[in-house]
Amino acid sequence: MTAADLRAAVVRAGRGVRWYLREFSGEARWDDHLRECAEHGHEPLSRREFERRRADAVERNPVSRCC
């Protein structure tokens, strides 16, 4: 394995970790909201209002988990 191959593998792994963390934390949902508003010409919610509505939805529809 060359140095370039190793570097490419590390970059790929870093991107995978970043993707996972964004999905896990909900950051990707915010980006989806902004993208959808731009596509449909709507004014996006503030980040605070978006998170409030998301938290309210979770409280209204709880999902049981083992952890």
C-alpha positions as CSV (number, residue, x, y, z in Angstrom):
1,M,0.0,0.0,0.0
2,T,1.4,3.3,-1.0
3,A,1.3,6.5,1.0
4,A,-1.4,7.9,-1.3
5,D,-3.5,4.8,-0.8
6,L,-3.1,5.1,2.9
7,R,-4.0,8.7,2.8
8,A,-7.1,8.0,0.7
9,A,-8.2,5.3,3.2
10,V,-7.8,7.6,6.1
11,V,-9.8,10.3,4.4
12,R,-12.5,7.8,3.5
13,A,-12.7,6.6,7.1
14,G,-12.9,10.2,8.3
15,R,-15.7,10.9,6.0
16,G,-17.6,7.8,7.2
17,V,-17.1,8.8,10.8
18,R,-18.3,12.4,10.1
19,W,-21.4,11.1,8.3
20,Y,-22.2,8.7,11.1
21,L,-21.9,11.5,13.8
22,R,-24.0,13.9,11.7
23,E,-26.8,11.3,11.3
24,F,-26.6,10.3,15.0
25,S,-26.6,13.8,16.3
26,G,-29.4,15.1,14.0
27,E,-27.3,17.7,12.3
28,A,-28.1,16.0,8.9
29,R,-31.9,16.6,9.6
30,W,-31.2,20.4,9.9
31,D,-29.4,20.4,6.5
32,D,-32.3,18.5,5.0
33,H,-34.7,21.1,6.3
34,L,-32.7,23.9,4.8
35,R,-32.4,22.1,1.5
36,E,-36.1,21.4,1.4
37,C,-37.0,25.0,2.2
38,A,-34.7,26.2,-0.6
39,E,-36.2,23.8,-3.1
40,H,-39.8,24.9,-2.3
41,G,-39.1,28.5,-1.8
42,H,-40.1,28.5,1.9
43,E,-38.6,30.6,4.7
44,P,-36.7,28.1,6.9
45,L,-37.4,27.9,10.6
46,S,-34.8,29.2,13.0
47,R,-32.5,26.5,14.3
48,R,-34.0,26.9,17.7
49,E,-37.6,26.5,16.4
50,F,-36.6,23.5,14.3
51,E,-35.1,21.8,17.3
52,R,-38.1,22.6,19.5
53,R,-40.5,21.1,17.0
54,R,-38.3,18.1,16.6
55,A,-38.1,17.6,20.4
56,D,-41.9,18.0,20.6
57,A,-42.5,15.4,17.9
58,V,-40.3,12.9,19.8
59,E,-42.2,13.5,23.0
60,R,-45.6,13.0,21.2
61,N,-44.4,9.8,19.5
62,P,-42.0,8.1,21.9
63,V,-40.0,5.1,20.7
64,S,-39.1,2.5,23.1
65,R,-35.4,1.5,23.0
66,C,-33.3,-0.9,24.9
67,C,-30.6,1.7,25.6
